Amino acid sequence: MSLDHRLSSEHEELRRTVEEFARDVVAPKIGEFWEQHQFPYEIVREMGRMGLFGLPFPEAYGGMGGDYLALCLAIEELARVDSSVAVTLEAGISLGAMPIFRFGTEEQKRTWLPALCSGESLGAFGLTEPGGGSDAGATRTTARLDTATDEWVINGTKCFITNSGTDITALVTVTAVTGRTPDGGPEISSIIVPSGTPGLTVSAPYSKVGWNASDTRELSFSDCRVPGANLVGERGRGYAQFLSILDEGRIAFAALATGLAQGCVDQSVAYAGTREAFGRPIGANQGIQFKLADMDTRAHTARLAWRDAASRLLRGEPFKRQASIAKLYASEVAVTNAREATQVHGGYGFMNEYPVARMWRDSKILEIGEGTSEVQRMLIARDLGLRA
């Protein structure tokens, strides 16, 4: 039996379509949005018209009927050009729409998913808090069920929430402590909070090192009331639900990191072929050739890692460790390739007009978001049977 790593004709057609869109539509415009810290609404609308936000969802909810591999292929191709656009898609699906699709009621799915799948609306997920990042189980946001009105009353603060404050943000699903478990621990549940709900305050955008054309904000809740029916899944299962969402999301995040790593190769090969020093293109120098060969090797290996994890997910096999391996390796490769690409470009690599300057600044968050490199190593070690 042979092992075939080639994409199906449908997946390859999608990949090529998004590659062309990223090159012809995103690349010429995104630099200005990035430098001005502006959200690229028109680009996002075009992505919606292409069906990218509905890729992994059934047609019954307005989706494209594709799969998670299709989503990751699209994310990688976008990230080859710009990570802000790529993470808007990744977070909009993996964190915004996927919790509702995986765990929501039929009414919740039919209410929210069509607009999320079309890209007309964006969803966000509120997990991280000022006092709890990697230790997300230490949630301090609370939600009390007012039995007289059958409403959840939410109080607390969430930080670093992607897609939470755009003009098209429709909802944020928040984790909150809704009681205590029999052993005295926190009972954490997930609850949908529609945008504009009284008591929900959306901060001004953060001033970030990178991802400048994506939306990231702090959210605060002060006696914020939503219907009891906005509970997502079972009460007390919110943290477990989100852990499973993160397992999937890490594959998409690895694809994003791979795209950035590959984009660094693309830009550096092109630059090395035209930039001359000492009477010849710098790409003729073995030192540059070896650097580019190493960069391409890293990007290729990262791609194999995330595609392996995605294929396991699609086959219904365990993939948690492979997702962590892919996320860990791809994110660290992205940082390394971004540093090397900047070096290849020399002084021009320090100028924001060159894409590698954006890639260098965008890369670091990939070792932090959706589980730090340290957390990934911990998860891999646990799956190997090693315990503290």
Buried (B, 14 or more C-beta within 10 A) or exposed (E): EEEEEEBEEEBEEBBEBBBEBBBEBBBEBBBEBBEEBBBBEEBBBBBBEBBBBBBBBBEEBBBBBBBBBBBBBBBBBBBBBBBBBBBBBBBBBBBBBBBBBBBBBEEBBEBBBBBBBBBBBBBBBBBBBEEBBEEBEEBBBBBBBEEEEEBBBBBBBBBBBBBBBBEBBBBBBBBBBBBEEEEEEBBBBBBBBBBEBEBBEBBEBBEBEBBBBBBBBBBBBEEBBBEBEBBBBEBBBBBBBBEBBBBBBBBBBBBBBBBBBBBBBBBBBEBBEEBEEEEEBBBBBEEBEEBBEBBBEBBBBBBEBBBBBBBBBEEEEEBBBBBBBBBBBBBBBBBBBBBBBBBBBEEBBEEEEBBBBBBBBBBBBBBBBBBBBEBBEBBBBBBEEEEE
